[in-house]
Amino acid sequence: MHKKLIEYVNNHTASPITNEEEAMIVAAFQPKKLRKKQYFLQEGEVCKNTGFIIKGAMRQYSVDAKGV
């Protein structure tokens, strides 16, 4: 799964990343699969993660004080 992230970084940088930088990416990111309708972050939680979507999509929304 790290391969797609490394490819993405290489496609959006002026020069390819080094082996050391690739090792840092592999160490920093842990693959995680989310099921349909599973939350990445719920209300009241402190965000401690960064996500990179390989397949599928996510949506973001918020609820106001009236519940809308």
N, C-alpha and C positions, 0 to 999 in steps of 0.2 A: 504493500500500500504506500510505502514511502516513495516508491518510484514515481508515481503520478505527481506528488508534491515537488519532488526534485526536478522533474521535467517542466512543471509549471514555473518554478523559480528560474530555471535556465532559459526558458522562453521569454521571460520578462526582465532579464538583466542584460547588460551590455557584454559581459564576458561570462563564460560558464563558471559555475561554482567549483571550488577545489574539493579534493577528497576530504580535507579537514572540515570544511563547511558542510559537506554532505553528512559526515559523521555526527556533526552537531545537530543537524536536522533530525537524523534518525534517533538520536538520544533524547531530543526535546519533544517529539511527537509520538503518541501512542495511538495506534489504530483503535477505533471504537465504532461499532455499528449501532445505529438507532433504528428501532422498528417504526413502522408507520404510526403516527399520532403519539410517539414518545417525545418528551420534551428534552431539549438540550439544556435549558435553564428555566426554572419556574419562578413565579413571583415570590419575592422576599429572599431569594438566594443571592449570594454574592458570586459574580462570575469570576471563576478562577481558571478558565480554559479558553483556548482559541480553537476554532474548528476550520477544517478544510474539507469541502464536500467533493468526493470523487464521483459519486453516482447519485442521481436523484436531486432533490431540491428541498429547501427549508423555507419557512415563511416566518415573519416576525410580526407581532402585533402586541398591543397594550390595551389594558382595560382602565377606564377612568373611574372616578369615585362613584359614579352612578351605575357602574357595571356595564357600560356600553363599550 
